[in-house]
């Protein structure tokens, strides 16, 4: 997993939308979706739910967010 991918995940918390996050992080929504799906496969758990109002993090997603922030900010 690349640090840049963790940054995308952290941005997802702020923007609560794959489209908005991809726009703000200057990547295609399809690329971001693929990266996030690969993260879930690596982590072995669903990290968030897609809803009509954006995304909602699962408990595993909140745990992974802590890992992502610790890794990126250190």
One Martini backbone bead per residue (centre of mass of N, CA, C, O) as a GRO file, in nm:
protein
   74
    1UNK     BB    1   0.098   0.036   0.022
    2UNK     BB    2   0.052   0.368  -0.036
    3UNK     BB    3   0.064   0.680   0.086
    4UNK     BB    4  -0.129   0.808  -0.121
    5UNK     BB    5  -0.366   0.618  -0.051
    6UNK     BB    6  -0.396   0.718   0.241
    7UNK     BB    7  -0.465   1.007   0.163
    8UNK     BB    8  -0.728   0.941   0.023
    9UNK     BB    9  -0.867   0.822   0.271
   10UNK     BB   10  -0.852   1.076   0.444
   11UNK     BB   11  -1.011   1.259   0.244
   12UNK     BB   12  -1.275   1.098   0.260
   13UNK     BB   13  -1.351   1.204   0.539
   14UNK     BB   14  -1.388   1.501   0.453
   15UNK     BB   15  -1.579   1.462   0.176
   16UNK     BB   16  -1.780   1.201   0.163
   17UNK     BB   17  -1.668   1.151  -0.147
   18UNK     BB   18  -1.546   1.024  -0.430
   19UNK     BB   19  -1.578   1.257  -0.628
   20UNK     BB   20  -1.466   1.485  -0.449
   21UNK     BB   21  -1.196   1.353  -0.380
   22UNK     BB   22  -1.092   1.319  -0.668
   23UNK     BB   23  -1.097   1.616  -0.736
   24UNK     BB   24  -0.908   1.717  -0.494
   25UNK     BB   25  -0.678   1.480  -0.578
   26UNK     BB   26  -0.641   1.446  -0.887
   27UNK     BB   27  -0.847   1.203  -0.972
   28UNK     BB   28  -1.013   0.947  -1.078
   29UNK     BB   29  -1.286   0.784  -0.967
   30UNK     BB   30  -1.199   0.502  -1.070
   31UNK     BB   31  -0.925   0.501  -0.932
   32UNK     BB   32  -1.023   0.538  -0.642
   33UNK     BB   33  -1.206   0.290  -0.629
   34UNK     BB   34  -0.980   0.084  -0.679
   35UNK     BB   35  -0.805   0.156  -0.438
   36UNK     BB   36  -1.021   0.103  -0.219
   37UNK     BB   37  -1.072  -0.193  -0.291
   38UNK     BB   38  -0.779  -0.284  -0.237
   39UNK     BB   39  -0.777  -0.208   0.060
   40UNK     BB   40  -1.001  -0.401   0.146
   41UNK     BB   41  -0.851  -0.655   0.059
   42UNK     BB   42  -0.600  -0.615   0.238
   43UNK     BB   43  -0.765  -0.578   0.512
   44UNK     BB   44  -1.038  -0.771   0.505
   45UNK     BB   45  -1.251  -0.521   0.484
   46UNK     BB   46  -1.494  -0.312   0.518
   47UNK     BB   47  -1.465   0.053   0.533
   48UNK     BB   48  -1.733   0.130   0.366
   49UNK     BB   49  -2.031   0.300   0.274
   50UNK     BB   50  -2.249   0.347   0.018
   51UNK     BB   51  -2.445   0.638  -0.033
   52UNK     BB   52  -2.648   0.888  -0.144
   53UNK     BB   53  -2.481   1.087   0.080
   54UNK     BB   54  -2.230   0.896   0.061
   55UNK     BB   55  -2.015   0.810   0.317
   56UNK     BB   56  -1.963   0.533   0.556
   57UNK     BB   57  -1.800   0.420   0.820
   58UNK     BB   58  -1.676   0.163   0.954
   59UNK     BB   59  -1.519   0.025   1.210
   60UNK     BB   60  -1.280  -0.061   1.036
   61UNK     BB   61  -1.245   0.217   0.902
   62UNK     BB   62  -1.170   0.369   1.164
   63UNK     BB   63  -0.920   0.200   1.225
   64UNK     BB   64  -0.778   0.257   0.953
   65UNK     BB   65  -0.764   0.563   0.987
   66UNK     BB   66  -0.566   0.560   1.220
   67UNK     BB   67  -0.341   0.422   1.063
   68UNK     BB   68  -0.317   0.629   0.836
   69UNK     BB   69  -0.250   0.875   1.009
   70UNK     BB   70  -0.002   0.761   1.154
   71UNK     BB   71   0.160   0.707   0.893
   72UNK     BB   72   0.153   0.991   0.755
   73UNK     BB   73   0.233   1.178   1.021
   74UNK     BB   74   0.531   1.031   1.074
   0.00000   0.00000   0.00000
